Amino acid sequence: MRRAALYKVGAAKPVSAMILPLELLARIAAAALVFALIALWEVLAPRRPWSVGRRSRWPHNLGIAIVDALAVRLLLPAAAVGAALLAAGNGWGLFHLLNLRLSLASLLGFLALDLAIYAQHVAFHKVPLLWRLHRMHHADLDIDVSTGVRFHPFEILISMLIKIAVVIALGIPPVAVFVFEVVLNATSIFNHGNVSMPSWLDRALRLIVVTPDMHRVHHSVVARETDSNFGFNLPWWDRLFGTYRSKPETGHKDMTIGLPTFREPGELRLDRLLTQPFRGDGADQPRRRWHSSDGKT
């Protein structure tokens, strides 16, 4: 009984009222700190030259991140941590039925959420309707720290609903959900960074986390490279499911970032980012992209 007591947080509403605002502040503070550190790293040791630069991209990439945050808080105010509190208070989910220890339930819950995000990412590439939402992330003409927060709000809302479903189905502990959300935000910012590091360090880090060099391949204009390296946190799923690619064919400095469409400077504006899923512009299907390293179909 004591194990269950450690796992259950109770159903009292004041607990959620206190925890959720603190959770939001902690996530914002952690994301802001990581963003600032990676942005500084990009200045001191960039991995590749910018094609467009920061000035014409950052206001709009950061603007879309603000829209995302407002959309989630307005439409799904409790988010995934709130769902975890609800599940814990009511004893919902597989982990509660199995009466798992908090430590084991947290570890399994973290892994389950990361696998769900990997599967979601693959689906957003393979399903045409979902690709129309996700392609906005790939249409950035550079990849840097700001790309890590550039997602369409509809994609963010769908992603949150998927996480909520996984959390309730498994009964993942609130502490594990909180840690996962903080880590997911941090790694998304980190692995989109235009940062250089020694090759030995990149190889070592790839054993436990997705690195910038690993994820940058995913932002190649070449379709077979775009459809690889789907992980955000852990690099293991790509290796396990055969979607891992170690490097771009033309090298990191010579690879082309983005999509063959939406390459006009005006497409970087916030209004164009928000409306992009509703415009065809020759990029309706996930496979309608360049298929060779030189950009020819």
C-alpha positions, 0 to 999 in steps of 0.5 A: 500500500505504501508504494501506491501512496507514494505514487498517488498524489491525491485528487484534491484540486488545490494541489493542481492549482499550486503545481500547474503555475509552478510547472509553467514557470519552471518550463519557461525558465529552463527553455529560456536559459537553454535558448540563451546558452545555445544562441551564444554558442552559435555566435562563438562557434557556428557550425555552418554559415547562415543563408538568411540570418537571424534578423529576418527570421527570429522575430517570426520564429519567436512570434510563432512560439508565443502563439503556440504557448497561448494556444496551449494555455487557452485550449488545453490549460492543464496540459500533460502535467495536469492530465498526469495529476488527474490520472494520479488522483483517480488511479487511472492507467496501466502503471497504477493497475500494476502498482509500480514503484514511482521510480520504475513508473517514472522511467517507463513513462519517460521512455513511453512519452519519448517513443510516442513523440518519435512515432508522432514525428514519423506520422507527421511526415507520412500522412499528407494532412499532418505533413501540411502542418509539420512542413512549416517547421521544415520550411525554415531557410536556416536551422538554428536555435530559433527553429527549435521553437518554430512549430505550427500551433495546430501541430503543437495542439495535436502533439499535446493531445497525444501526450495527454492520451499516453499519460492517462492510458499509462498513468505516468507520474506527474514528476515524470511528465514534468521532467519529460516536458522540460527535457523535450523543450531543452533538447529541441532547442539544443539539437536545432542549434547551429553549433560546432563541437568536436567530432569525438564529443558528438559521437559520445553524445549521440549515444544518449541524446540527439545532437545538432549534427544528427538532427540537422540531417533531418532538415536537409532538402533531400527527401531521404535525408528529411525522412530520417533522424526523427528523434528529439530526445533519445537517439535510440528509436532511429537506430532501432527502427532503421531511420538513422542517418549519420550525416548528410551526403554533401556534408553539413556545410554544403547541405541545403536546408529547407524545402524546394518550395516556400523559399521566398523571403516573404514566406518567413513572415509570421502571417505566412507561417500561420497560413502555410498549411492552408496553401498548396504551393506545390508541396501538398504531399510528403514525398513531393520534395527533392530526391537527390543530393543535388536537388534534382528530382 
